[in-house]
Amino acid sequence: MREIRIIGDPVLRTTADPVTDFDRDLRRLIDEMFQAMYAVNGVGLAGPQIGVSRRLFVYDISGRKGHVINPRLTVDDAEEILDEEACLSVPDRRTGRPMYAPVARASGVTVEGVDRLRRPVRIKARGSLARCFQHESEHLDGKLYVDRLPKNEARKIMLRA
């Protein structure tokens, strides 16, 4: 099983490359991403989080499950919602559990890309699904949720990570 990369791993701070090969290896990678995500009770997982610097993520949240390859995210409703958020790649080093903090995210987004068969994917999302899409999309740009926190809040999390 693929191991979740932890903050400090350079792959998490690198902009991921577009997926260009739609082959058996990609299908296997997506299956492995779901396995890794479920093994740690996650709801979303981006390629860099398992050490694969490719632009794709998987998700299973709010009754919606899928994957998006080469996603492009647009904000439909910029009103920000403040809610608790955590990341599988930023666990508490003592407990191994993700650490939650309030993060502001746009309330509505659309993600577009393709699936493993190169079929177009277009999903309008609100609530927790919109939050998940924004979180995972930022991983593909080398960003973590702690980057959105006020400095003092980020420092508290980083001292425990």
N, C-alpha and C positions, 0 to 999 in steps of 0.2 A: 504494500500500500504506500501511496505517496505521502511524504511527511510535510506537514504545514511549516512553512518558513516563518521564522520569528524576527521581530524587529531587530535590526542590526545586520541582517542579511542584505547585501547590496542589491539583489534582484528586486527587493521590495521598493527600492528608490530609483529604479530604472524605468524609463518609458518602454513599454512592451512593443514588440514588432508586430505588424499585421500578419494574420494567418494567410498563407498562400497555398499550402498543400492540403487539399481536402481528400484525404486518403484513409486507409484503415488505421494508421497511427493516430490520426486526429479523432476518429470515433473511439478508439481505445482510451485516449487522453481524456475525453469528455466523461466516459464511464468511470475512469479512475478519479476524476475530480469529484463526481457525485459520491463515490465511495469515501474519499477523504473527508468531504464535507459532512456526510452523515455520521462518520466515525466520531466526530467531535461535536455533534449536535448543532452544526452550523445551518444557516439559511441561505448563504451565498458564498461563492469562492471564485476568485480570479486566478488566471494562469500563473502570475508571478508568485502567488501564495504557495504554490507547490514547486517553485523553482523553474517554471516554464515562462520565459519572457515572450509570451504570445498574447495577442489581444482577443481574449475570450473569457467568458465567465459562465458559471452555472448558478441556478437558484431554485429554491423550493420554499416558498413563503406565501402565507395568506391564501392557501389553496391553489397557487400557481407554481408550476414547475417547468423548467426549461433551460435552455442555454442560448447564448448570443455570441456570435463570432464577428469580430471587427465592428463592435458596437459604436454607434454615434448617438450621443445623448443630447436632447434639446429640452429646455425648460419650458413647460406650458403654463405653469402658474408659479410665479416667482415668490409668492407669499411664503415666508419661511416658517417652518414648524420646528419647534425645539422639542426633541425627544431623546430618550436614552439610546445610546448606540455603543457597540463594542466591536472588537475585531479578533478573529481567530489568530492573527499574526501579532497581537499585542496582549499576550497573557500575563497574568500576575506570576512572577517567577516562583513564588512560594506555593501557590495553589494550582497553577496551570490553567486557571479559569480566565476567560476574557474579562477585561475591566470595562465597566460601563461609565459613560459620561454624557452629559447633555450636549447634543450637536444640532445645530440649525441646518435644515435642508429645505430645498424647494418642495412645495406641497404637490406639484404635479409635473411629470416629465414624460417624454416619449423616447423610447430606445428603438433604434433601427439597426439592422445588420443582416446577417444570414445565419442559417442553421447548418448542421453538419453536411447536409445535402445541397448546400448553396441556395436553398429556398429563402426568399426574403422574409425577414422577421420585422414586425412593427408592433410595438406594444405601448399603449398609453397606460400610465400608472399613477396612482395616488397612494397616499398613506405609506404603510410599511413596504410595499412593493417599490414605490418610487424611491424611498430611502435606500433600499437594497441596491437598486440600479445605480444610484448616484455613488454609493459606497464602493461597489465593485468597479464601476467605471473609473473612479479615481485611482484604484489600485493599478489600472493599466497605464496610468500616467505617472506612476512612481510616488503617489501620495497616500497617506494614511489618515485615518479619522483624527488622530491626535494633532495633525497639522491645522485642523479647523478650531481647535480649542484655544481659549485664552492661555497665555504663556504660563500663568501660575497653575492652571488646571492640567495643562500638558506636562508640566514639570512633575506634578504629583504622580501622574500615570507613569511617566518615564522612569521615575525612581523605583517603582514597583515592578517594572517590566524586566 
